[in-house]
Amino acid sequence: MRIIGYIDHPELKITVFKMDDKFSVKFENGFFEQTFKIRSIDGLSTLEDIGKLVDQDYINSVSGIFSQMELIRQEAFRRFLPPEEKEEFETII
């Protein structure tokens, strides 16, 4: 697998790979990443073609999945970490 290029985006790192007759498009955002594998077909054979496929609607969907991933991570940490004990102070009148 080799990197054939990148797709510019202000918030995500988008890397395009090619191996044999498949492209892989990897989206990275902080702690998370998503990879989509796409078969090469007629009309889809270059980095420019992949750039057209990965349009704003595609990126919006990927961003939504990143949001879901963050919620899953937050919930897991809430279950993992013990609840903080609240300190109680004497009532001062």
Short mmCIF file of the C-alpha atoms (twelve columns), coordinates in Angstrom:
data_MODEL
# 
_entry.id   MODEL 
# 
loop_
_atom_site.group_PDB 
_atom_site.id 
_atom_site.type_symbol 
_atom_site.label_atom_id 
_atom_site.label_alt_id 
_atom_site.label_comp_id 
_atom_site.label_asym_id 
_atom_site.label_seq_id 
_atom_site.Cartn_x 
_atom_site.Cartn_y 
_atom_site.Cartn_z 
_atom_site.pdbx_PDB_model_num 
ATOM 1  C CA . MET A 1  0.000   0.000  0.000   1 
ATOM 2  C CA . ARG A 2  1.336   3.423  -0.866  1 
ATOM 3  C CA . ILE A 3  0.193   6.968  -0.234  1 
ATOM 4  C CA . ILE A 4  -0.932  8.614  -3.443  1 
ATOM 5  C CA . GLY A 5  -1.921  11.920 -1.888  1 
ATOM 6  C CA . TYR A 6  -3.934  13.991 0.511   1 
ATOM 7  C CA . ILE A 7  -7.258  15.800 0.337   1 
ATOM 8  C CA . ASP A 8  -7.154  19.256 1.901   1 
ATOM 9  C CA . HIS A 9  -9.539  19.910 4.749   1 
ATOM 10 C CA . PRO A 10 -9.348  22.469 7.577   1 
ATOM 11 C CA . GLU A 11 -10.244 20.030 10.394  1 
ATOM 12 C CA . LEU A 12 -9.473  16.524 9.166   1 
ATOM 13 C CA . LYS A 13 -6.354  14.880 7.840   1 
ATOM 14 C CA . ILE A 14 -7.450  12.901 4.788   1 
ATOM 15 C CA . THR A 15 -4.924  10.487 3.297   1 
ATOM 16 C CA . VAL A 16 -5.512  8.450  0.146   1 
ATOM 17 C CA . PHE A 17 -3.727  5.111  -0.310  1 
ATOM 18 C CA . LYS A 18 -3.665  2.710  -3.245  1 
ATOM 19 C CA . MET A 19 -2.961  -0.998 -3.295  1 
ATOM 20 C CA . ASP A 20 -3.651  -3.197 -6.283  1 
ATOM 21 C CA . ASP A 21 -7.206  -2.401 -7.406  1 
ATOM 22 C CA . LYS A 22 -8.319  -0.661 -4.180  1 
ATOM 23 C CA . PHE A 23 -8.118  2.794  -2.716  1 
ATOM 24 C CA . SER A 24 -8.219  3.412  1.022   1 
ATOM 25 C CA . VAL A 25 -9.271  6.818  2.275   1 
ATOM 26 C CA . LYS A 26 -8.245  7.474  5.884   1 
ATOM 27 C CA . PHE A 27 -9.793  10.311 7.883   1 
ATOM 28 C CA . GLU A 28 -8.065  11.399 11.095  1 
ATOM 29 C CA . ASN A 29 -9.399  13.704 13.772  1 
ATOM 30 C CA . GLY A 30 -7.555  13.897 17.084  1 
ATOM 31 C CA . PHE A 31 -7.696  10.486 18.749  1 
ATOM 32 C CA . PHE A 32 -9.921  8.894  16.118  1 
ATOM 33 C CA . GLU A 33 -9.561  7.595  12.593  1 
ATOM 34 C CA . GLN A 34 -11.819 6.034  9.998   1 
ATOM 35 C CA . THR A 35 -10.773 4.203  6.857   1 
ATOM 36 C CA . PHE A 36 -12.979 3.512  3.859   1 
ATOM 37 C CA . LYS A 37 -11.892 1.022  1.197   1 
ATOM 38 C CA . ILE A 38 -13.038 1.672  -2.344  1 
ATOM 39 C CA . ARG A 39 -12.557 -0.593 -5.339  1 
ATOM 40 C CA . SER A 40 -11.097 0.901  -8.470  1 
ATOM 41 C CA . ILE A 41 -13.762 0.941  -11.138 1 
ATOM 42 C CA . ASP A 42 -14.055 2.634  -14.488 1 
ATOM 43 C CA . GLY A 43 -14.148 6.357  -13.897 1 
ATOM 44 C CA . LEU A 44 -12.517 6.065  -10.460 1 
ATOM 45 C CA . SER A 45 -8.796  5.658  -10.928 1 
ATOM 46 C CA . THR A 46 -6.973  8.783  -9.737  1 
ATOM 47 C CA . LEU A 47 -6.528  10.943 -6.658  1 
ATOM 48 C CA . GLU A 48 -8.678  13.587 -8.355  1 
ATOM 49 C CA . ASP A 49 -11.492 11.045 -8.797  1 
ATOM 50 C CA . ILE A 50 -11.337 10.163 -5.106  1 
ATOM 51 C CA . GLY A 51 -11.389 13.893 -4.279  1 
ATOM 52 C CA . LYS A 52 -14.644 14.222 -6.233  1 
ATOM 53 C CA . LEU A 53 -16.130 11.186 -4.504  1 
ATOM 54 C CA . VAL A 54 -15.220 12.510 -1.049  1 
ATOM 55 C CA . ASP A 55 -17.490 15.547 -1.315  1 
ATOM 56 C CA . GLN A 56 -18.906 17.729 1.469   1 
ATOM 57 C CA . ASP A 57 -21.811 15.342 2.144   1 
ATOM 58 C CA . TYR A 58 -19.339 12.459 2.537   1 
ATOM 59 C CA . ILE A 59 -17.172 14.529 4.912   1 
ATOM 60 C CA . ASN A 60 -20.243 15.635 6.909   1 
ATOM 61 C CA . SER A 61 -21.184 11.979 7.418   1 
ATOM 62 C CA . VAL A 62 -17.636 11.120 8.498   1 
ATOM 63 C CA . SER A 63 -17.679 14.044 10.953  1 
ATOM 64 C CA . GLY A 64 -20.961 12.758 12.401  1 
ATOM 65 C CA . ILE A 65 -19.382 9.369  12.997  1 
ATOM 66 C CA . PHE A 66 -16.444 11.082 14.742  1 
ATOM 67 C CA . SER A 67 -18.959 12.789 17.044  1 
ATOM 68 C CA . GLN A 68 -20.514 9.416  17.868  1 
ATOM 69 C CA . MET A 69 -17.063 7.969  18.530  1 
ATOM 70 C CA . GLU A 70 -16.312 10.790 20.971  1 
ATOM 71 C CA . LEU A 71 -19.572 10.140 22.850  1 
ATOM 72 C CA . ILE A 72 -18.749 6.433  23.093  1 
ATOM 73 C CA . ARG A 73 -15.294 7.274  24.469  1 
ATOM 74 C CA . GLN A 74 -16.713 9.725  27.022  1 
ATOM 75 C CA . GLU A 75 -19.270 7.188  28.243  1 
ATOM 76 C CA . ALA A 76 -16.593 4.511  28.574  1 
ATOM 77 C CA . PHE A 77 -14.452 6.831  30.705  1 
ATOM 78 C CA . ARG A 78 -17.438 7.672  32.890  1 
ATOM 79 C CA . ARG A 79 -17.920 3.958  33.566  1 
ATOM 80 C CA . PHE A 80 -14.198 3.340  34.069  1 
ATOM 81 C CA . LEU A 81 -13.292 6.221  36.361  1 
ATOM 82 C CA . PRO A 82 -14.710 6.181  39.890  1 
ATOM 83 C CA . PRO A 83 -17.032 9.063  40.747  1 
ATOM 84 C CA . GLU A 84 -15.330 11.905 42.522  1 
ATOM 85 C CA . GLU A 85 -16.171 12.231 46.174  1 
ATOM 86 C CA . LYS A 86 -17.602 15.588 47.078  1 
ATOM 87 C CA . GLU A 87 -15.940 17.276 49.976  1 
ATOM 88 C CA . GLU A 88 -18.352 18.417 52.604  1 
ATOM 89 C CA . PHE A 89 -17.510 21.420 54.708  1 
ATOM 90 C CA . GLU A 90 -18.938 22.466 58.006  1 
ATOM 91 C CA . THR A 91 -21.769 24.924 57.746  1 
ATOM 92 C CA . ILE A 92 -20.529 28.312 58.843  1 
ATOM 93 C CA . ILE A 93 -23.144 30.748 59.975  1 
# 
